[in-house]
């Protein structure tokens, strides 16, 4: 699934990715890109439902083929 980084806090190393009006929480440990989490960056991720809500894991670059 794809989404956009909505926010990121360097102190806590937590942030949010938004997709279709839903926010997925993530931790820097789930970030698989060389670039740091940056607001507005489009990414691919796997969704996970936890007791705290939606979570993004295995976050990678969004691939756009043919461009």
N, CA, C and O atoms as a GROMACS GRO file, in nm:
protein
  268
    1UNK      N    1   0.085  -0.116   0.000
    1UNK     CA    2   0.000   0.000   0.000
    1UNK      C    3   0.090   0.124   0.000
    1UNK      O    4   0.204   0.117   0.045
    2UNK      N    5   0.040   0.236  -0.050
    2UNK     CA    6   0.119   0.358  -0.056
    2UNK      C    7   0.054   0.468   0.027
    2UNK      O    8  -0.067   0.466   0.054
    3UNK      N    9   0.135   0.564   0.068
    3UNK     CA   10   0.086   0.677   0.145
    3UNK      C   11   0.190   0.787   0.149
    3UNK      O   12   0.296   0.776   0.087
    4UNK      N   13   0.160   0.892   0.222
    4UNK     CA   14   0.248   1.009   0.231
    4UNK      C   15   0.281   1.035   0.377
    4UNK      O   16   0.194   1.028   0.464
    5UNK      N   17   0.409   1.065   0.404
    5UNK     CA   18   0.450   1.098   0.539
    5UNK      C   19   0.380   1.228   0.580
    5UNK      O   20   0.397   1.332   0.516
    6UNK      N   21   0.303   1.220   0.687
    6UNK     CA   22   0.225   1.334   0.736
    6UNK      C   23   0.304   1.412   0.841
    6UNK      O   24   0.302   1.536   0.843
    7UNK      N   25   0.375   1.339   0.928
    7UNK     CA   26   0.454   1.405   1.033
    7UNK      C   27   0.560   1.308   1.083
    7UNK      O   28   0.550   1.187   1.066
    8UNK      N   29   0.663   1.365   1.146
    8UNK     CA   30   0.769   1.284   1.207
    8UNK      C   31   0.834   1.365   1.317
    8UNK      O   32   0.864   1.483   1.299
    9UNK      N   33   0.858   1.302   1.432
    9UNK     CA   34   0.921   1.367   1.547
    9UNK      C   35   1.058   1.304   1.568
    9UNK      O   36   1.068   1.186   1.604
   10UNK      N   37   1.165   1.380   1.545
   10UNK     CA   38   1.301   1.329   1.560
   10UNK      C   39   1.332   1.285   1.703
   10UNK      O   40   1.409   1.192   1.724
   11UNK      N   41   1.272   1.351   1.801
   11UNK     CA   42   1.299   1.317   1.942
   11UNK      C   43   1.245   1.180   1.980
   11UNK      O   44   1.316   1.101   2.043
   12UNK      N   45   1.121   1.151   1.942
   12UNK     CA   46   1.058   1.024   1.977
   12UNK      C   47   1.082   0.917   1.872
   12UNK      O   48   1.066   0.798   1.898
   13UNK      N   49   1.119   0.959   1.752
   13UNK     CA   50   1.141   0.872   1.635
   13UNK      C   51   1.011   0.806   1.588
   13UNK      O   52   1.014   0.700   1.525
   14UNK      N   53   0.897   0.869   1.620
   14UNK     CA   54   0.767   0.823   1.572
   14UNK      C   55   0.710   0.923   1.473
   14UNK      O   56   0.741   1.042   1.479
   15UNK      N   57   0.627   0.874   1.382
   15UNK     CA   58   0.562   0.961   1.286
   15UNK      C   59   0.434   0.898   1.236
   15UNK      O   60   0.392   0.793   1.284
   16UNK      N   61   0.372   0.965   1.138
   16UNK     CA   62   0.248   0.917   1.080
   16UNK      C   63   0.255   0.924   0.928
   16UNK      O   64   0.310   1.018   0.870
   17UNK      N   65   0.198   0.821   0.865
   17UNK     CA   66   0.180   0.817   0.720
   17UNK      C   67   0.030   0.821   0.697
   17UNK      O   68  -0.046   0.752   0.766
   18UNK      N   69  -0.015   0.903   0.601
   18UNK     CA   70  -0.157   0.914   0.574
   18UNK      C   71  -0.190   0.852   0.439
   18UNK      O   72  -0.114   0.861   0.343
   19UNK      N   73  -0.306   0.788   0.436
   19UNK     CA   74  -0.357   0.726   0.313
   19UNK      C   75  -0.510   0.729   0.318
   19UNK      O   76  -0.571   0.676   0.410
   20UNK      N   77  -0.568   0.793   0.218
   20UNK     CA   78  -0.715   0.800   0.207
   20UNK      C   79  -0.782   0.843   0.338
   20UNK      O   80  -0.885   0.787   0.377
   21UNK      N   81  -0.724   0.941   0.405
   21UNK     CA   82  -0.784   0.995   0.527
   21UNK      C   83  -0.755   0.916   0.653
   21UNK      O   84  -0.799   0.955   0.761
   22UNK      N   85  -0.682   0.804   0.642
   22UNK     CA   86  -0.646   0.726   0.760
   22UNK      C   87  -0.498   0.744   0.790
   22UNK      O   88  -0.416   0.748   0.698
   23UNK      N   89  -0.465   0.755   0.918
   23UNK     CA   90  -0.326   0.774   0.960
   23UNK      C   91  -0.270   0.645   1.017
   23UNK      O   92  -0.333   0.578   1.098
   24UNK      N   93  -0.149   0.612   0.972
   24UNK     CA   94  -0.078   0.492   1.016
   24UNK      C   95   0.046   0.538   1.093
   24UNK      O   96   0.129   0.610   1.039
   25UNK      N   97   0.057   0.496   1.217
   25UNK     CA   98   0.170   0.532   1.302
   25UNK      C   99   0.290   0.446   1.263
   25UNK      O  100   0.275   0.329   1.228
   26UNK      N  101   0.410   0.503   1.270
   26UNK     CA  102   0.530   0.425   1.245
   26UNK      C  103   0.643   0.468   1.337
   26UNK      O  104   0.645   0.580   1.388
   27UNK      N  105   0.738   0.378   1.357
   27UNK     CA  106   0.860   0.407   1.431
   27UNK      C  107   0.977   0.399   1.334
   27UNK      O  108   0.970   0.328   1.234
   28UNK      N  109   1.081   0.471   1.364
   28UNK     CA  110   1.199   0.475   1.278
   28UNK      C  111   1.255   0.334   1.249
   28UNK      O  112   1.315   0.312   1.144
   29UNK      N  113   1.237   0.239   1.341
   29UNK     CA  114   1.286   0.102   1.320
   29UNK      C  115   1.218   0.034   1.201
   29UNK      O  116   1.275  -0.058   1.144
   30UNK      N  117   1.098   0.079   1.164
   30UNK     CA  118   1.026   0.022   1.050
   30UNK      C  119   1.059   0.092   0.919
   30UNK      O  120   1.009   0.054   0.813
   31UNK      N  121   1.143   0.194   0.925
   31UNK     CA  122   1.181   0.274   0.809
   31UNK      C  123   1.297   0.206   0.738
   31UNK      O  124   1.404   0.193   0.796
   32UNK      N  125   1.278   0.163   0.613
   32UNK     CA  126   1.379   0.088   0.538
   32UNK      C  127   1.448   0.171   0.430
   32UNK      O  128   1.525   0.116   0.350
   33UNK      N  129   1.423   0.301   0.426
   33UNK     CA  130   1.483   0.389   0.326
   33UNK      C  131   1.614   0.448   0.378
   33UNK      O  132   1.636   0.457   0.498
   34UNK      N  133   1.700   0.488   0.284
   34UNK     CA  134   1.823   0.558   0.322
   34UNK      C  135   1.795   0.702   0.362
   34UNK      O  136   1.865   0.759   0.446
   35UNK      N  137   1.692   0.761   0.301
   35UNK     CA  138   1.654   0.898   0.334
   35UNK      C  139   1.583   0.901   0.469
   35UNK      O  140   1.513   0.806   0.504
   36UNK      N  141   1.599   1.008   0.545
   36UNK     CA  142   1.524   1.018   0.671
   36UNK      C  143   1.376   1.045   0.643
   36UNK      O  144   1.341   1.093   0.535
   37UNK      N  145   1.289   1.013   0.738
   37UNK     CA  146   1.146   1.044   0.721
   37UNK      C  147   1.127   1.194   0.699
   37UNK      O  148   1.170   1.275   0.780
   38UNK      N  149   1.062   1.230   0.590
   38UNK     CA  150   1.041   1.369   0.552
   38UNK      C  151   0.895   1.392   0.518
   38UNK      O  152   0.836   1.316   0.441
   39UNK      N  153   0.835   1.494   0.575
   39UNK     CA  154   0.695   1.526   0.549
   39UNK      C  155   0.674   1.544   0.399
   39UNK      O  156   0.749   1.615   0.333
   40UNK      N  157   0.571   1.478   0.346
   40UNK     CA  158   0.538   1.488   0.204
   40UNK      C  159   0.595   1.376   0.119
   40UNK      O  160   0.555   1.362   0.003
   41UNK      N  161   0.686   1.296   0.172
   41UNK     CA  162   0.749   1.188   0.096
   41UNK      C  163   0.649   1.074   0.075
   41UNK      O  164   0.585   1.029   0.170
   42UNK      N  165   0.635   1.029  -0.049
   42UNK     CA  166   0.548   0.916  -0.082
   42UNK      C  167   0.624   0.787  -0.058
   42UNK      O  168   0.739   0.773  -0.100
   43UNK      N  169   0.560   0.691   0.010
   43UNK     CA  170   0.624   0.565   0.046
   43UNK      C  171   0.530   0.447   0.026
   43UNK      O  172   0.409   0.464   0.012
   44UNK      N  173   0.588   0.326   0.025
   44UNK     CA  174   0.513   0.200   0.028
   44UNK      C  175   0.526   0.144   0.168
   44UNK      O  176   0.629   0.162   0.232
   45UNK      N  177   0.425   0.075   0.216
   45UNK     CA  178   0.433   0.015   0.349
   45UNK      C  179   0.332  -0.098   0.362
   45UNK      O  180   0.238  -0.110   0.282
   46UNK      N  181   0.352  -0.179   0.463
   46UNK     CA  182   0.258  -0.285   0.497
   46UNK      C  183   0.177  -0.238   0.617
   46UNK      O  184   0.234  -0.192   0.716
   47UNK      N  185   0.044  -0.248   0.611
   47UNK     CA  186  -0.040  -0.205   0.723
   47UNK      C  187  -0.049  -0.315   0.828
   47UNK      O  188  -0.041  -0.434   0.798
   48UNK      N  189  -0.066  -0.271   0.951
   48UNK     CA  190  -0.083  -0.364   1.062
   48UNK      C  191  -0.182  -0.302   1.160
   48UNK      O  192  -0.173  -0.183   1.191
   49UNK      N  193  -0.275  -0.382   1.208
   49UNK     CA  194  -0.370  -0.333   1.308
   49UNK      C  195  -0.322  -0.378   1.445
   49UNK      O  196  -0.307  -0.497   1.470
   50UNK      N  197  -0.298  -0.282   1.534
   50UNK     CA  198  -0.253  -0.311   1.670
   50UNK      C  199  -0.357  -0.261   1.768
   50UNK      O  200  -0.454  -0.197   1.729
   51UNK      N  201  -0.337  -0.290   1.896
   51UNK     CA  202  -0.432  -0.241   1.996
   51UNK      C  203  -0.427  -0.090   2.010
   51UNK      O  204  -0.519  -0.029   2.063
   52UNK      N  205  -0.318  -0.027   1.960
   52UNK     CA  206  -0.308   0.120   1.961
   52UNK      C  207  -0.362   0.182   1.833
   52UNK      O  208  -0.366   0.305   1.821
   53UNK      N  209  -0.402   0.100   1.737
   53UNK     CA  210  -0.455   0.151   1.611
   53UNK      C  211  -0.375   0.104   1.491
   53UNK      O  212  -0.303   0.004   1.499
   54UNK      N  213  -0.387   0.176   1.381
   54UNK     CA  214  -0.320   0.139   1.258
   54UNK      C  215  -0.171   0.170   1.266
   54UNK      O  216  -0.130   0.274   1.318
   55UNK      N  217  -0.090   0.078   1.212
   55UNK     CA  218   0.055   0.095   1.214
   55UNK      C  219   0.112   0.063   1.077
   55UNK      O  220   0.063  -0.028   1.009
   56UNK      N  221   0.212   0.137   1.035
   56UNK     CA  222   0.284   0.112   0.909
   56UNK      C  223   0.415   0.042   0.943
   56UNK      O  224   0.491   0.088   1.028
   57UNK      N  225   0.441  -0.070   0.874
   57UNK     CA  226   0.566  -0.142   0.893
   57UNK      C  227   0.630  -0.165   0.757
   57UNK      O  228   0.565  -0.150   0.653
   58UNK      N  229   0.758  -0.202   0.757
   58UNK     CA  230   0.830  -0.235   0.634
   58UNK      C  231   0.818  -0.121   0.532
   58UNK      O  232   0.780  -0.144   0.417
   59UNK      N  233   0.850   0.001   0.574
   59UNK     CA  234   0.833   0.120   0.492
   59UNK      C  235   0.948   0.132   0.393
   59UNK      O  236   1.065   0.129   0.432
   60UNK      N  237   0.914   0.145   0.264
   60UNK     CA  238   1.013   0.151   0.156
   60UNK      C  239   0.978   0.262   0.058
   60UNK      O  240   0.874   0.328   0.068
   61UNK      N  241   1.068   0.281  -0.039
   61UNK     CA  242   1.044   0.379  -0.143
   61UNK      C  243   0.922   0.342  -0.225
   61UNK      O  244   0.894   0.224  -0.247
   62UNK      N  245   0.850   0.443  -0.269
   62UNK     CA  246   0.738   0.418  -0.360
   62UNK      C  247   0.797   0.406  -0.499
   62UNK      O  248   0.862   0.498  -0.547
   63UNK      N  249   0.776   0.293  -0.563
   63UNK     CA  250   0.828   0.269  -0.698
   63UNK      C  251   0.726   0.319  -0.801
   63UNK      O  252   0.607   0.288  -0.792
   64UNK      N  253   0.773   0.396  -0.895
   64UNK     CA  254   0.687   0.442  -1.004
   64UNK      C  255   0.752   0.400  -1.134
   64UNK      O  256   0.844   0.466  -1.182
   65UNK      N  257   0.704   0.292  -1.192
   65UNK     CA  258   0.760   0.240  -1.315
   65UNK      C  259   0.705   0.316  -1.435
   65UNK      O  260   0.590   0.361  -1.434
   66UNK      N  261   0.788   0.328  -1.537
   66UNK     CA  262   0.745   0.391  -1.660
   66UNK      C  263   0.751   0.541  -1.660
   66UNK      O  264   0.698   0.605  -1.750
   67UNK      N  265   0.814   0.600  -1.559
   67UNK     CA  266   0.826   0.747  -1.554
   67UNK      C  267   0.970   0.788  -1.563
   67UNK      O  268   1.001   0.907  -1.560
   0.00000   0.00000   0.00000
